[in-house]
Amino acid sequence: MNTTLYANLDLVKGLKLESRFNYQARFGENNSHSIPNERWNFATNELKSPAAQPGQLSTNYSFDKNYTLTVDNVLRYNTTIGPNHEIGALVGYNQNYYNYYDFNASKLGLIDADITTLGSATTMSSIGGQEYDRSMRSWFGRANYAFKQRYLLEAVVRYDGSSRFASATRWGFFPAFSAGWRISEENFIKGLNDYIGNLKLRASWGQTGNNASGEYDYQATYSKQNYSFNNVAATGLAQNKIANKDLKWETTTVTNIGLDGTLFKGAMNFELDWYNKKTTDILFTPPIPITAGTASAPTRNIAAVLNQGIEVTLGYQGSAGNVKYSASGNFAYNYNRVTKYKGQFQESYSTDTQGNMIYSTNLGSVSSGGTERILEGHKINEYYLYSLYKGDGSYKNADGSVNINGGPKDGMIRTPADMDWANAMLSAGYKFLPGNTISKSRIYYGDFIYADNNGDGSYGNTFDKQFTGASSTPKYNFGLQASASWKGIDIFMLWSGSAGMKYYWNAIGYNNSIVSLGNAVSTLIANDHYYYNEANPNDPSNNITATNPRLKNTSDAQNGLDSRFYLYNASYVKLKNLQLGYTLPEKLTKKAAISRARLYLSGENLFTITNYPGLDPEIGAGVNYPTMRQYSLGLNITF
C-alpha cells in the first residue's frame, strides 16, 4: 500500500508552500508444511518407501511487515527585482521513519496430515522474531541569485539528524556553494559569438553526509546465548557487538571546476570538468583480534578516501548535402587513494638473540582483506598477490654452486635443467612453498615456483606477497555515439569502454588446471597446458612451452596460490548498440493516415575488443551472466 496526501498553496505572489505526507506498508505471510508421499518402483510395482506418518510431518508459519512514514514541507520564493536581478529561495523540512518486524514458528508432529495449523502440531521446533527501526530528520535551505543571467550564485545547507548515531553526534551540517559566469554574455566576447557560444565557467564546493552504519551500532546490543550452568543448559544474554557511542556522519567534500560552451555557430559543443572528492570519517568495521572476545568488532569512523579526476565531453553535428551527421564522445579519468585507514605499512629485518635475521611486518594490523586489500596510501581494494619467480636460466655460478637467480625465466619448471636447479636449491637449504618437495604430488614438471620478494630464502611464503598497484576499478572510462542520415535512411552506433583495471580470475573449470568431477576443462586450458612425458622426451604430445601449468586432479596447492599469473588486463571496448533505420516517404504514409513510419533493425552488445579471457569484462571477474547479444526488428508508427 502506498498513499500520499499533499497540498500546494500559493500564499502570496512568488511564495509557495508544498506539503505532503506519505505512508507505505508491505505485508508478507507464508505457510509451508510437509506433504506425505509414497515412493514406488513402477517397473516392478513395488512400494519402495511408505508415506511419512503424521507424527513425522512439520508445519511452519511466518509473517513480516514494514512501513514507512514520510513528511515533507517545502517553502519556495522566487522574485525578480528590476530587469537584472533574479532571486530565489527555498527552505524545507523532511522527516522519515521506517519500521520492520517479523515472527516465525515451526512445529513437528501433526495430528492429521490434512490439518496444518500450528495448533494441530504437537512439538515446538523453533520460534523467533525480530524488530528494528530507523528515522531521519532534515532541515534544508537554498538561495540563488542571478544578475543579468550572467553571474549566477547559489548556496545550499542541510542539517540532518539520524537515529543511527547517539544524541551527541546525531546531527550533521552540510553546506554547499556554487557560482557560474556566462562569459559569452560579456561585451568583450560579443565579437566572437559566431565562433564561441554559451560559454560558461562554473565552480562549486559542497559537502554531503552518509549514515551507512547499522541501525544500533552506537549502542551495546545483546542476543540470546546458550551456556552451561551447574551442568544444566541455560539461556542468557550476551553482547553480540561492541558499541561505539562516538560514531558520526561520514562527510564527502567535492570541489568542481568546469567549462562548457559551443563552437563554430553551435556545430561543436564541449564540456570540461575537474573534480576533487574526499570522503572522511568513513564508517567501517575493521577486524579485531580474537582475544577481544566473541562479540563483533565495533563500527568506527576510521578511513578517508581521495578521488580526483577529469571528465571531457565533445560533440559535433553538421551536414554535407543531404547527409546529416553527428558524433559525441566522452572521456573520464579517475585517481583514487586511501588516505587514512589504520596506519602506514612497515616491514623490516631484525636480529634475534642467536644472531638470526628475523623478518617482521605490520600488514595484518594496518590493512584488511585478502586478495584485495585496503591499505593506507594505496588504491581501494588493491590486489595483493604472489609473484612468479623470474631467473636468467644460467642455473650455476662460476664456482659451480647453485645460482639463486639462475632458475627458470618464467617461474615454471619446464625442462630437466630446471628440475636439476630446483633440486640443487632445496639441497642448499632454500624452500619452495607450499610444496617444498620434488615429487609428482608436490612440485614437478609444469609447476610454478614463486619469487622470494623479502629475501628470507623461502620462495612463496606469506611474506612474499606484494601490492601490485592494480585494482578492478577502471582508471579510464570512455564512450562514443555517432549517427548519420540520408534521404530517410539513418544509422546510429554507441560504443563504450573502460581501461586501466585488472581482474584476478582463478576459477576452477574455467582457467584453472584442476581436473575433477563436476568441473569441465575449458578450451583455454585444454589447448594450452603443460605436458611432458619424462620417459619419452620426444613424445609428440609434449607441450613444454605452454602458458598454463600441468593438469592435476582435485587440488593444486602449488599452482593455486594467489599470484599475478591469474591477474589479467581487463580493458575493453564494446559496441553496445548499432541501429539501421528507414523512414518511409511522407507521400506514402499520408495515404494511410500515418504521420510517420520507420522500420529499423537493431543489435545490442554485438562484439567486444579485449584481451581478457573471461566471460565479459563489463560484468567483472566473477562467473555471472554476461550481457546478452540481442537483435531486434521493429516498426514505429505515429498517427
CORHU-V400418 format. One record per backbone hydrogen bond with DSSP energy under -1.0 kcal/mol. NH is the residue of the N-H (numbers start at 0). CO is the residue of the C=O. If there is no record, write none. Layout:
nh=NH co=CO
nh=NH co=CO
This chain:
nh=2 co=22
nh=4 co=20
nh=6 co=18
nh=8 co=16
nh=10 co=14
nh=14 co=11
nh=15 co=75
nh=16 co=8
nh=17 co=73
nh=18 co=6
nh=19 co=71
nh=20 co=4
nh=21 co=69
nh=22 co=2
nh=23 co=67
nh=24 co=0
nh=25 co=65
nh=27 co=63
nh=29 co=61
nh=31 co=59
nh=33 co=57
nh=38 co=48
nh=40 co=45
nh=44 co=40
nh=45 co=40
nh=47 co=38
nh=48 co=38
nh=55 co=52
nh=56 co=53
nh=58 co=106
nh=59 co=31
nh=60 co=104
nh=61 co=29
nh=62 co=102
nh=63 co=27
nh=64 co=100
nh=65 co=25
nh=66 co=98
nh=67 co=23
nh=68 co=96
nh=69 co=21
nh=70 co=94
nh=71 co=19
nh=72 co=92
nh=73 co=17
nh=74 co=90
nh=75 co=15
nh=76 co=88
nh=77 co=13
nh=78 co=86
nh=80 co=84
nh=84 co=80
nh=85 co=145
nh=86 co=78
nh=87 co=143
nh=88 co=76
nh=89 co=141
nh=90 co=74
nh=91 co=139
nh=92 co=72
nh=93 co=137
nh=94 co=70
nh=95 co=135
nh=96 co=68
nh=97 co=133
nh=98 co=66
nh=99 co=131
nh=100 co=64
nh=101 co=129
nh=102 co=62
nh=103 co=127
nh=104 co=60
nh=105 co=125
nh=106 co=58
nh=107 co=122
nh=108 co=56
nh=109 co=53
nh=110 co=119
nh=114 co=111
nh=119 co=116
nh=120 co=117
nh=121 co=108
nh=122 co=107
nh=124 co=105
nh=125 co=105
nh=127 co=103
nh=129 co=101
nh=131 co=99
nh=133 co=97
nh=135 co=95
nh=136 co=160
nh=137 co=93
nh=138 co=158
nh=139 co=91
nh=140 co=156
nh=141 co=89
nh=142 co=154
nh=143 co=87
nh=144 co=152
nh=145 co=85
nh=146 co=150
nh=147 co=83
nh=149 co=146
nh=150 co=146
nh=151 co=179
nh=152 co=144
nh=153 co=177
nh=154 co=142
nh=155 co=175
nh=156 co=140
nh=157 co=173
nh=158 co=138
nh=159 co=171
nh=160 co=136
nh=161 co=169
nh=162 co=134
nh=164 co=161
nh=168 co=165
nh=171 co=159
nh=173 co=157
nh=175 co=155
nh=176 co=204
nh=177 co=153
nh=178 co=202
nh=179 co=151
nh=180 co=200
nh=181 co=149
nh=182 co=180
nh=183 co=198
nh=184 co=181
nh=185 co=182
nh=188 co=185
nh=189 co=186
nh=191 co=188
nh=192 co=189
nh=194 co=191
nh=195 co=191
nh=196 co=261
nh=199 co=259
nh=200 co=180
nh=201 co=257
nh=202 co=178
nh=203 co=255
nh=204 co=176
nh=205 co=253
nh=206 co=174
nh=207 co=251
nh=209 co=249
nh=212 co=210
nh=218 co=215
nh=222 co=237
nh=224 co=235
nh=226 co=233
nh=228 co=231
nh=233 co=226
nh=235 co=224
nh=237 co=222
nh=239 co=220
nh=241 co=295
nh=243 co=216
nh=246 co=243
nh=249 co=209
nh=250 co=279
nh=251 co=207
nh=252 co=277
nh=253 co=205
nh=254 co=275
nh=255 co=203
nh=256 co=273
nh=257 co=201
nh=258 co=271
nh=259 co=199
nh=260 co=269
nh=261 co=196
nh=262 co=267
nh=263 co=194
nh=266 co=263
nh=267 co=262
nh=268 co=314
nh=269 co=260
nh=270 co=312
nh=271 co=258
nh=272 co=310
nh=273 co=256
nh=274 co=308
nh=275 co=254
nh=276 co=306
nh=277 co=252
nh=278 co=304
nh=279 co=250
nh=281 co=302
nh=283 co=299
nh=291 co=288
nh=292 co=289
nh=295 co=239
nh=299 co=283
nh=301 co=281
nh=301 co=299
nh=302 co=281
nh=303 co=339
nh=304 co=278
nh=305 co=336
nh=306 co=276
nh=307 co=334
nh=308 co=274
nh=309 co=332
nh=310 co=272
nh=311 co=330
nh=312 co=270
nh=313 co=328
nh=314 co=268
nh=315 co=326
nh=316 co=266
nh=317 co=324
nh=319 co=322
nh=322 co=319
nh=323 co=484
nh=324 co=317
nh=325 co=482
nh=326 co=315
nh=327 co=480
nh=328 co=313
nh=329 co=478
nh=330 co=311
nh=331 co=476
nh=332 co=309
nh=333 co=474
nh=334 co=307
nh=336 co=305
nh=337 co=377
nh=338 co=303
nh=339 co=303
nh=347 co=359
nh=349 co=357
nh=351 co=355
nh=354 co=351
nh=357 co=349
nh=359 co=347
nh=361 co=345
nh=364 co=361
nh=365 co=361
nh=366 co=362
nh=367 co=373
nh=369 co=371
nh=372 co=381
nh=373 co=367
nh=376 co=337
nh=377 co=374
nh=381 co=372
nh=381 co=378
nh=382 co=469
nh=383 co=370
nh=384 co=465
nh=385 co=561
nh=388 co=448
nh=390 co=407
nh=391 co=404
nh=392 co=406
nh=394 co=405
nh=395 co=393
nh=396 co=400
nh=399 co=396
nh=402 co=394
nh=405 co=402
nh=412 co=446
nh=418 co=414
nh=419 co=415
nh=420 co=416
nh=421 co=417
nh=422 co=418
nh=423 co=419
nh=424 co=420
nh=425 co=421
nh=426 co=422
nh=427 co=423
nh=428 co=425
nh=429 co=424
nh=430 co=456
nh=432 co=458
nh=435 co=431
nh=438 co=442
nh=441 co=438
nh=442 co=436
nh=445 co=412
nh=446 co=443
nh=448 co=410
nh=450 co=386
nh=452 co=450
nh=458 co=430
nh=463 co=460
nh=465 co=384
nh=467 co=382
nh=474 co=498
nh=475 co=498
nh=476 co=331
nh=477 co=496
nh=478 co=329
nh=479 co=494
nh=480 co=327
nh=481 co=492
nh=482 co=325
nh=483 co=490
nh=484 co=323
nh=485 co=488
nh=488 co=485
nh=489 co=580
nh=490 co=483
nh=491 co=578
nh=492 co=481
nh=493 co=576
nh=494 co=479
nh=495 co=573
nh=496 co=477
nh=497 co=571
nh=498 co=475
nh=501 co=470
nh=502 co=567
nh=504 co=565
nh=509 co=506
nh=510 co=506
nh=514 co=551
nh=518 co=515
nh=525 co=521
nh=526 co=522
nh=529 co=547
nh=530 co=542
nh=533 co=531
nh=535 co=532
nh=538 co=535
nh=541 co=538
nh=542 co=530
nh=547 co=527
nh=549 co=445
nh=551 co=512
nh=553 co=514
nh=554 co=552
nh=559 co=555
nh=562 co=560
nh=563 co=385
nh=565 co=562
nh=566 co=563
nh=567 co=502
nh=569 co=500
nh=571 co=497
nh=572 co=608
nh=573 co=495
nh=574 co=606
nh=575 co=493
nh=575 co=573
nh=576 co=493
nh=577 co=602
nh=578 co=491
nh=579 co=600
nh=580 co=489
nh=581 co=598
nh=582 co=487
nh=583 co=596
nh=587 co=584
nh=588 co=584
nh=589 co=585
nh=591 co=588
nh=592 co=589
nh=593 co=588
nh=594 co=637
nh=595 co=637
nh=597 co=635
nh=598 co=581
nh=599 co=633
nh=600 co=579
nh=601 co=631
nh=602 co=577
nh=603 co=629
nh=604 co=575
nh=605 co=574
nh=608 co=572
nh=618 co=615
nh=623 co=621
nh=629 co=603
nh=631 co=601
nh=633 co=599
nh=635 co=597
nh=637 co=595
